[in-house]
Amino acid sequence: MSQASFTDAQVERAIAALTEPGRFEEAEARVAGMAPALQRILGEALQSGGWFDEAHDSQIRKAASVEDDAERLTAVRTLLAEETRVGMLVGVAVGWELARELGPPEEGDGPREGESTGGAQ
């Protein structure tokens, strides 16, 4: 299967559509049942990418050992924010690969959530 190519404008429109209220309700419900398997895949991807190696452990120790309370809090918050960003980026990559594996919807499945049928609304 060939990978679809999208313009920057298409990706920007798709990202903007993701901010619509209630957009993730159905997806969250579907993913909740698959969470353990997806969490395992994310963990394996992070581990194999070297995100949780000795350097990561060193950063945790460094943040936890800062003597000043305010500086320690800042260091821990920064580490958590960095881990969240990395987890999100790897999670998105896993999601894209999952979508690729699933392929396009079969004829007659109707549009995917948020897609237009092309007709007047």
C-alpha positions as CSV (number, residue, x, y, z in Angstrom):
1,M,0.0,0.0,0.0
2,S,1.4,3.4,-0.9
3,Q,1.5,6.1,1.7
4,A,-0.7,9.1,1.1
5,S,1.0,12.5,0.6
6,F,-0.7,15.6,2.1
7,T,0.0,19.3,1.6
8,D,0.9,21.5,4.6
9,A,-2.5,23.2,4.1
10,Q,-4.4,19.8,4.3
11,V,-2.5,18.9,7.5
12,E,-3.2,22.3,9.0
13,R,-7.0,22.0,8.2
14,A,-7.0,18.5,9.7
15,I,-5.3,19.7,12.8
16,A,-7.7,22.6,13.1
17,A,-10.7,20.2,12.8
18,L,-9.3,18.3,15.8
19,T,-10.1,21.2,18.0
20,E,-13.9,20.9,17.4
21,P,-15.8,20.3,20.7
22,G,-16.6,16.6,21.2
23,R,-14.3,15.6,18.4
24,F,-12.6,12.8,20.4
25,E,-15.6,11.3,22.3
26,E,-16.0,8.3,19.9
27,A,-12.3,7.8,19.4
28,E,-11.7,7.9,23.2
29,A,-14.4,5.3,23.8
30,R,-12.9,3.0,21.1
31,V,-9.3,3.5,22.3
32,A,-10.3,2.9,25.9
33,G,-10.9,-0.8,25.2
34,M,-7.6,-1.1,23.4
35,A,-5.6,0.9,25.8
36,P,-3.5,-1.9,27.3
37,A,-2.3,-3.1,23.9
38,L,-1.7,0.5,22.7
39,Q,0.1,1.3,25.9
40,R,2.4,-1.8,25.4
41,I,3.2,-0.7,21.9
42,L,3.9,2.9,23.0
43,G,6.2,1.6,25.8
44,E,8.0,-0.7,23.4
45,A,8.5,2.1,20.9
46,L,9.8,4.4,23.6
47,Q,12.1,1.7,24.9
48,S,13.5,0.8,21.5
49,G,14.0,4.4,20.7
50,G,16.2,4.8,23.7
51,W,13.9,7.2,25.5
52,F,14.0,5.3,28.8
53,D,17.7,4.4,29.1
54,E,20.4,5.5,31.5
55,A,20.4,9.1,30.2
56,H,16.7,9.3,31.2
57,D,17.4,7.8,34.6
58,S,20.2,10.3,35.0
59,Q,17.8,13.2,34.2
60,I,15.3,11.9,36.8
61,R,18.0,11.7,39.5
62,K,19.3,15.1,38.6
63,A,15.8,16.7,38.8
64,A,15.0,14.9,42.1
65,S,18.2,15.9,43.8
66,V,18.0,19.6,43.3
67,E,18.2,21.1,46.8
68,D,16.1,24.2,46.3
69,D,12.4,23.3,46.4
70,A,11.4,25.8,43.7
71,E,14.2,24.8,41.4
72,R,13.5,21.1,42.0
73,L,9.8,21.7,41.1
74,T,10.8,23.5,37.9
75,A,13.2,20.7,37.0
76,V,10.6,18.0,37.6
77,R,7.9,19.9,35.7
78,T,10.3,20.4,32.8
79,L,11.2,16.7,32.7
80,L,7.5,15.8,32.8
81,A,6.7,18.2,29.9
82,E,9.5,16.8,27.8
83,E,8.4,13.2,28.5
84,T,4.8,14.2,27.6
85,R,6.0,15.7,24.3
86,V,8.0,12.7,23.4
87,G,5.2,10.3,24.4
88,M,2.7,12.3,22.3
89,L,5.0,12.3,19.2
90,V,5.7,8.6,19.5
91,G,2.0,8.0,20.1
92,V,1.1,10.0,17.0
93,A,3.6,7.9,15.0
94,V,2.0,4.7,16.4
95,G,-1.5,6.1,15.4
96,W,-0.4,6.9,11.9
97,E,1.1,3.4,11.5
98,L,-2.1,1.9,12.9
99,A,-4.1,3.9,10.3
100,R,-1.8,2.7,7.6
101,E,-2.3,-0.9,8.7
102,L,-6.0,-0.5,8.7
103,G,-6.0,1.1,5.2
104,P,-8.7,3.1,3.7
105,P,-12.3,2.4,4.6
106,E,-14.0,-0.3,2.6
107,E,-16.5,0.7,-0.1
108,G,-19.9,1.3,1.6
109,D,-18.4,2.0,5.0
110,G,-19.4,5.7,4.7
111,P,-17.1,8.6,5.5
112,R,-14.8,8.5,8.5
113,E,-15.7,10.8,11.4
114,G,-15.2,14.4,10.4
115,E,-15.0,13.6,6.6
116,S,-17.4,15.2,4.2
117,T,-19.4,13.1,1.8
118,G,-18.9,15.8,-0.8
119,G,-22.6,16.7,-0.9
120,A,-24.4,19.8,0.2
121,Q,-24.9,20.1,3.9
